[in-house]
Every structure is written in structure tokens, then in C-alpha cells.
Amino acid sequence: MKAITRNAILEAKAGTPWDTCNKILYELCERYPAHTDRGAVVAKILIIGRAYAAAIERRKNKTAADQNDDFYLTSVAPAVMNSEIDQWLREARAATPGTQDGSRTLLMIHGKVTELFSRISDLEKRSLASKYLHFHVPQLFYIYDTRAVKAMRHFAYLVPRASRTDGTSDHEYRKFVEKCAHLVAHIRREFGLKLSPRQLDNLLLASLADKSRATR
């Protein structure tokens, strides 16, 4: 159990020393929002994946003839450029965060990008999909990884159990998003403060750091 304080929320809103790194990634996606240039596609997927420990080259059936750099040029970029990802992103940018329709759009598009990345790598890539989409549409997509999931358990007393799968989205990410939405709503209701997906991630990761210090 982790009690939420106003100070912790304000610290999450104030940012972290990682903001400069993240700002560079946001600016990369703002400068190259589309997926029509091979160099831009390679840069975005490679840099976001490696910076966030979710690199797409971590995959099954890796051969000596398909080294990491070649893989990005011959497999990753063509698959992404031939997909409908730019149409999906247009839909995401038109969605209203925090609404039921916005959540449905969020989950639908995350599911499609997860499937796209999984076809490329032959591995589950929901974490990379969430991070890649977050940097393109930061107000809509929550950042998913094992640390965030672990941190969310600290707030289990505040968020209800996730609903049953609807079969139209990635089940694990949907459960996480539902909990994020409940936690954000609780904070807004109890403290009158609104958290963006990035700020919520700051709060979650800070709770892990606090827990680690408390057990030393």
C-alpha cells in the first residue's frame, strides 16, 4: 500500500532529471511525425526502443545474416512504412484523452501497433508499442513496462480490478490503462490536480524508489 500525498503529486508534475532526454524524443517525433522516410522510421524506433529498454531487435529467429543494423533497414522500416500506422496516429491525435471514446481509440491503436511490432520481431512488444505511441501522442498513451505495473500494485487499494477482456485489444495493456485512468481520476477528485501520462509515470516510478529506500 502506498499513500498518495499532494507533495508527491506536485513532484511528479514538476518533472525529473530525465526530462531532457525525453524532450529530445518528443521533439524527434514532432519533427518526423509520419512514417514515409526510412531514415526517420529507423531513427525513431531504434532510439526510443533502446532508450527505454524495449528494442525491437530483441527477437526470435535471429540469424547471423540478419544483424541489428540490417534488421532495421531490411525488416523494421519496410514493415512499418507499409502499414497503416500514420492513419492510426491521425485517429489517436483526434481522440479526446480521458473519455470513453478516447480510451477505446487508445486501446485499439495500441493493439494494432503491438501486433505490427510482434509480426516484425516474433515477440510480444506491448511495452515498445506503448512507448513508441506515447512519444507520438503523449497526452493519450500511457507508458507500460514491468516497473510501471509493479508500481501500480502499490496503489491497489485505490483502483478496482480491471474488467474482463473484450477481445479487441491487448489484454495486459488494457488492464493497466484502466488502472491508470482510475488513479488519475482519484487524484483529480481528491487533490484537484490533473496528471498527464508522463506525470503519472513519474509518480509510479517515484513510488518504486521510495519503496526501495524504505526496505534498505
N, C-alpha and C positions, 0 to 999 in steps of 0.2 A: 504494500500500500504506500502511495506517495501523495502527501498532501500538497495541493497547489496553493501557492502564495502569490499575492499581487506582485511582489518583488521578482519572483521567478518569471512571471509572465512578462513583466517590463524588461527584464534582462534578455529574454528571448526575442522581444520586439526590437531591442537595441542592436542586436547583431552579435557576431562572433569574429575572432581573428581570421576566420576562413572566408569572410565576406569578399575580400579582394579576389581570391581565386574564383569564387562563384560569380562575381561580377564579370570576370573575363569570359566565363562560359555563357552567361546570359547575353553578353554583347556579341559573342560568336554566333549564337542562334538568331539574334536580331539582325545581324549583318547578312547572314545567309539563311533566311527562313525557309527557302524552298529546297527541293531535292532534285535539281536538274543539272547541277555541276558536280562531276565526280570528285574533284578535289575537295569541295566543300563538304560533301557527304562523308568522305573518308575522314576529314578533319573532325567533324562533329562527333561521329560515332567512336572514333579512336580516342579522342581527348576526354570526352565525357565518360566513356567506359573505363578507361584506365584511371582517371582521377577519382572515380567513385567505386573502384574495385569491382567492376562488373563488366570487364572487357569481353567483347563478343568473340574474340579469338579463342577463348576458353571453350572448347567444343569437343565433341566426339569425332571419331574417324579422321583424326588429323594425320596427314601424311607428310613425308619429307619433301615431297614436290609442292606442297601447299603451305609454305611458311607464312608467318604472320603478315608481312607486308604484302605478299602476293595475294593472300586471302582477302585483304581489304579491297584490293584493286579488281580481282577477278571474280569474287563471290559476293562480298558485302555490298559494295557500291552498286553493281548492276541489279541485284535483287531489290534494294531499297528504291532505286531510281525507277524501276519497272513496276513498283507497287503503286497503290493509291494513297500513299502517306500524305501528300500535300492536300488532297481533298479531305482526309481525316483531320488534318490540322486546321483547315479552314472551318470545319464543323466545331472543333474544340474552341477555337478563338471566338466563335459566335455564341458559345454556351455561356450561361449565367452561373457563376460559382455559387454554391450553397443552395441551389434549388433542386427539386426532384429531376427536372429535365436536364439540368446541368450534370447531375450525378449519373444519370443514365448515359449521357453522351461521354462523360469521363470514362466510365467502365467499358462502354462499347469500343471506344477508340484504343484504350489500353489493351483490351483483349486482342484487337486486330494487330497492334504493333508487337505484342508479346508473341503472337502466332508467327508473324513475319520474321522476327529475330530468332525464334525457335527453329523455323524451317532452315534458316541460314546456318545455325550452329548445331542443330540436333540436340540442343539442351534447353531446359526451361530458362527463360530470360525475362521473367516478370520484373525483376529488380532493375535491370538495364532499361526496359521499356518505360518504367515509371520515371526514372531519372532523365532519360532522353526526352520524354514528353514534358516533364517539368520545366526543363530549360527552354523549351519552345513556347509553352503556355504556363507560366509559373503560378498564376492565380488559380488555376484549375486542378492541376495534378499534384497529388501527394507523393512524397518520396518514400518508397518502400525498400526495406532491406532487413536483414536479420536483427540489426541493432534497434531499428525503429520498432519492430514487432516485439522485441524483448522489453523495450522501454514502455510500450503501451500496456504491458501487463501490470506495471506499477499503478496504473490508473483504472484497473478492472472494476473497482468499487464505484466508479463514476460512469462507466459506459456499459450498456447492456450487451448481452451476447448477440453476435451477428445473426442475421436472418438466414434462412435456408437458401441454398443456391438456386438461382433462377435459370441456370443452364446457358446464359447468354454472355457471360463474362468470365474472367479468370477468378476462380472461387476464392483463393487466398487474398488476392488484392482487393476483391470486393469486401471481404470481411474487414480488412484493415481500413479501407476507406470509410466504411460505416462507422467504425470506432473513432476515426479521426473527426468525422462530421459531428458525432455526439460530443466529443471532448471540446471541439471548437465552440459548439452551441452552449455547452455548460459554462465555459469561460466567459463567453459574451453575456450570458444571462446573469452569472454570479458576480462578475467583475466589470461588466460594461466595456470589455476590451475585445477587439477583433484580431484574430491571428490569421496570417496568410499560411499557405502550406509550408513555406520556408521557415517562418517563425515557429510554427508547430514543430517542425523537425528540430529546430534549435532547442525548444523546450524538452522534447523527448530525449535528445542526446545529453542535455544537461542533467536530466534525471538519472541517466546511467552513470554519469561521472560522480554525482552526489552519492549514489548507492555504493559505488566502488570505494569512495573515500570513507564511507561510514563502516565498511566491513574490514578496513585495514587495521 
